[in-house]
Amino acid sequence: MKDIHEENRLSWNAATVAHNSHKGDQAKFFREGGSTLHAEEKELLGDISGLELLHLQCNSGQDTLSLARLGATVTGVDISDTAIEFARKLAADSGIPATFYRADVYDWLAEAAASEQRFDVVFSSYGALVWLSDLKTWARGFAALLKPGGRFVLVEFHPVIHMFEWDLERKYPYFRDGEPLLWENGVGDYVAFSTITLPNEEYVEGVKDFKNPHRVYEFQWGIGEVVTALLEAGLQITTLKEYPYANDFRPFERMQEDDGHWTLAPDLPNLPLMYAIAAKKTRQ
């Protein structure tokens, strides 16, 4: 679905400018020891010092540099030209070494396998899977890059979220069988919408009333589809968790925030808003 991937690339190029406009001096934040990682992913990753780590769909590189600060040698890949350009400059300005590639993830995985690149850990998080048009090819692609005993770690927003509108009206199906969902208004400024900023930093107003000129396509993947893709790629699931909150993301109107965790209002039944998977490569 290269045509869909390219439309998404254009939409992300536009949105990334708006997103980063709200986060102040990010290079200064990292030079002073800042990190954008949450407790959930740090717990699953464990000690990564000295490991080769691949960060798929790394966006503008903030989490990638945070991983590098933990002692890993990191490689980030993202389809957005704007995001990778920003990530490379952020690495240079903050003095944190990292390697970044601008590429369609499927193309890059195939090229990396052919060049015999291998990694101890593959990591992905927060809003990555909805941009994947083929889960099984994705899973086989990065599984081929894992060293024997290598690990995959995913922390992601729960697919149940995508069934509901802003007012919690249930409108969309859970199962879409790989059919894309078109959004004419493109990738929005969710950073402004959820007032996301860097930890312990002030939110910056930045770009106002952002309107994306490029439409976008998303894919709904259920938990079962994700787990099956990993299993068929030869990985052993070691952890599967669900969480009743979303980190730095407000998907619905009636929510409350506590230290970056968005939960449904107390009078509403809870829903799974995030999940995490860890897996291990058990065969060549």
Helices and strands as residue ranges (DSSP letters): H 2-20, H 26-31, H 39-45, E 52-56, H 62-69, E 73-78, H 81-94, E 99-102, H 105-114, E 119-125, G 129-131, H 135-143, E 146-157, G 159-163, E 181-183, H 190-193, E 216-218, H 223-232, E 235-243, E 246-247, E 255-258, E 261-264, E 274-281
